[in-house]
Amino acid sequence: MSDFSARVEAVSISGIREVFEAAGEGAINLGLGQPDFSAPDHARRAAVEAIRDGRADAYTENKGLSSLREAIAAKHERDQGIDLHPDDIIATAGGSEALHIAMEAHVDAGDEVIIPDPGFVSYDALTKLADGTPVPVPLRDDLTLDPAAVEEAITDDTAAFVVNSPGNPTGAVSPPEDIEEFARIADEHDVLCISDEVYEYTVFDGEFRSPAEFAETDNVVVVNSASKLYSMTGWRLGWVHASSRRIERMLRVHQYAQACASAPAQFAAEAALTGPQEQVGEMTESFRRRRDIVVEGLEDIGLTVPTPTGAFYAMPEVPEGFVDECLERGVIVVPGEAFGAHGEGYARLSYATDEESLREALDIMGDAYDAVV
């Protein structure tokens, strides 16, 4: 009798998707982690020209176009001072595939992977799909991941731990001293640090740092993507960088799962990385303004919310029934428990939408709050 694998039965449809499907037509969507900017013009032109010239018709190298990987290496040298060889990069189908191949290449059946809780929904699911065991670690009150809590959770079965700064769903940015500690933990305990850095450019307070800057071993794998950096979510172009031996193992997974990332998207991402960067700053400043509108509005409603220092999410503490009331009134927010058990009592909302819609949504959320307290 045909049946299903235990791996697939261990995961379910994302709680984020369930909220989307429960919302009525015309709802204000504060659940979607997608910038409302267009991809840079020069990136779109590069894809169109590659298609017209026939350069996007064929497979690229499994790792991706050498020129794209050179652009990615130059980006990391420029931004983090990391001396990265283009051969130690794989272009992937978004950051999602990068996370997937990192897990598949490093996690054995029964291995433990320490993940932030609340944390991005893929960390738990991809660990299970690799036959591993997720080990959720609750966050601090400011919604940052505590290195001491990660270190305490390490056992003989720990294969990896995940760091995500700036964070989804929290909007929290880990301070440099914590990032340095994560690198030390990876080195001293000989466990892998998977650093999810897809919101790297969206920092309002503090500064972005990568564990790859501090590690003395090769126990750091970095996941990044054009999706949030350049508002190219639909292009599905991400990358992973690591040591040569780790890239070679991840390539074994990538070559069979994907063969290569979409060629038009590779040409677009290369142009985004090498072309004018003004849009990056414009996006960050816009999100900063929206952050301030949302935090002030939520506090006026009566909610407690740690001020996000990056990304474009806020995660207020909410009373029971609040999320359902928002949905019934036409505002999509995501219940915190969709991101882990320790997210219960919170809700995530994205402010990657226009200011007028945000102000309207805040008025509706105020009514929803009054209805449940």
Secondary structure, DSSP 4 states (H G I P E B T S, - for coil): -----HHHHT--S-HHHHHHHHSPTT-EE-S----SSPPPHHHHHHHHHHHHTTTTSS---TT--HHHHHHHHHHHHHHH-----GGGEEEESHHHHHHHHHHHHH--TT-EEEEEES--HHHHHHHHHTT-EEEEEE--TTSPPPHHHHHHH--TTEEEEEEESS-TTT-----HHHHHHHHHHHHHHT-EEEEE-TTTT-BSSS----GGGT-SSS-EEEEEEHHHHTT-GGG--EEEE--HHHHHHHHHHHHHHTSS--HHHHHHHHHHHHS--HHHHHHHHHHHHHHHHHHHHHHHHT-B-PPP-BTTEE--B--TTHHHHHHHTTEE-EEGGGG-GGGTTBEEEE--S-HHHHHHHHHHHHHHHHHH-
